Amino acid sequence: MVKKVLTWALVAFLIFFVAYRPNSAADVAKSLGGGIMDIAQGFGDFFTSLVA
């Protein structure tokens, strides 16, 4: 029950955040995407140097 309430609260917050502060929401998404790309690049570099 608590998990369901927290999930809906998170969804409501995300909708509110995107609706009222779209530039900030875009910056957050861009930052998260950049972080994920950095992690993927790190794994790629690791496996490349492991094989080479």
Beta strands, then each sheet from edge to edge (+ up, - down):
end
